[in-house]
Amino acid sequence: MGLINVFKIRYGIDKECVMDKVHSTMFSDEIIVDCAKTASGILEQVFFPDNEVDEYLYLMCCDCNNMVKGLFIVSQGGVASALPNVRGVLQRSLLCNAVNIIIARNNGNNKNEFTMEDKAFYDKLKQACETTGINIVDYMILHDRRYRSFNEEKI
């Protein structure tokens, strides 16, 4: 049996960072992410991005064998953007002891296209991850039970 924990980050009384488990999702096997299709399936099953009007940025944290260790909502925005930040992604990745990460966002504006902001955020995050030893496995857009993947499209 595989168990994926979904966490929420908060700050405690002494401003220490605390990870609260929001819920867990049970899968029949341990989940190993071997492709973008598997990652999008997990994210859709846990977060239901098609039901969201607002845009969210999701983070999937994996160990060195690409076994999922945690899922996070990194940011929530309005209809057109989720205003991601590199620090939020790195903080959650390090707290989860991730070696590999997958970033995904749903698309509140009904377009299944990468934007200049996606590319700029990816480049900034990739540079930061290189200094911490974390690998970005993929950056994805989820929309209408479909996905687009930087990795598959060689972006």
Long-range contacts (C-beta under 8 A, 24 or more apart in sequence): 1-26, 1-27, 1-28, 1-29, 1-30, 2-26, 2-27, 2-28, 2-29, 2-30, 2-31, 2-68, 3-27, 4-31, 4-42, 4-46, 4-68, 4-70, 4-71, 5-69, 5-70, 5-71, 6-46, 6-70, 6-71, 6-72, 7-70, 7-71, 7-72, 7-92, 7-96, 8-72, 8-73, 9-72, 9-88, 9-91, 9-92, 9-95, 17-91, 17-95, 19-92, 19-95, 19-96, 30-67, 31-67, 31-68, 32-65, 32-66, 32-67, 32-68, 33-60, 33-62, 33-66, 33-67, 33-68, 33-102, 33-137, 34-66, 36-138, 36-140, 36-147, 36-149, 36-151, 36-152, 37-147, 39-102, 39-104, 39-137, 39-138, 39-140, 40-104, 40-140, 40-142, 40-147, 42-68, 42-71, 43-71, 43-104, 43-140, 43-142, 44-142, 44-145, 46-71, 47-71, 47-73, 47-106, 49-104, 49-106, 49-142, 49-143, 50-106, 50-142, 50-143, 50-144, 50-145, 52-106, 52-108, 53-79, 53-108, 54-78, 54-79, 54-82, 54-108, 55-79, 55-80, 55-81, 55-82, 55-105, 55-106, 55-107, 55-108, 55-109, 56-82, 56-105, 56-106, 57-82, 57-84, 57-103, 57-104, 57-105, 58-103, 58-104, 58-105, 58-106, 58-142, 59-89, 59-92, 59-93, 59-101, 59-102, 59-103, 60-101, 60-102, 60-103, 60-104, 61-92, 61-93, 61-96, 61-97, 61-98, 61-100, 61-101, 62-98, 62-99, 62-100, 62-101, 62-102, 62-137, 63-97, 63-98, 63-99, 63-100, 64-99, 64-100, 66-100, 66-137, 69-96, 69-97, 69-98, 70-96, 70-98, 72-96, 74-103, 77-108, 78-108, 79-108, 79-109, 80-108, 80-109, 81-117, 84-121, 86-121, 86-124, 86-125, 86-128, 89-125, 90-128, 90-129, 90-132, 90-134, 93-129, 93-132, 93-134, 94-132, 94-134, 98-134, 99-133, 99-134, 99-135, 100-134, 100-135, 100-136, 100-137, 101-129, 101-134, 101-135, 101-136, 101-137, 102-136, 102-137, 102-138, 102-139, 102-140, 103-136, 103-138, 103-139, 103-140, 104-138, 104-139, 104-140, 104-141, 104-142, 104-147, 105-140, 105-141, 105-142, 106-141, 106-142, 106-143, 107-141, 107-142, 107-143, 110-143, 110-144, 111-143, 112-141, 112-143, 112-144, 112-146, 112-148, 113-141, 113-148, 114-141, 114-148, 114-150, 114-155, 119-155, 122-150, 122-155
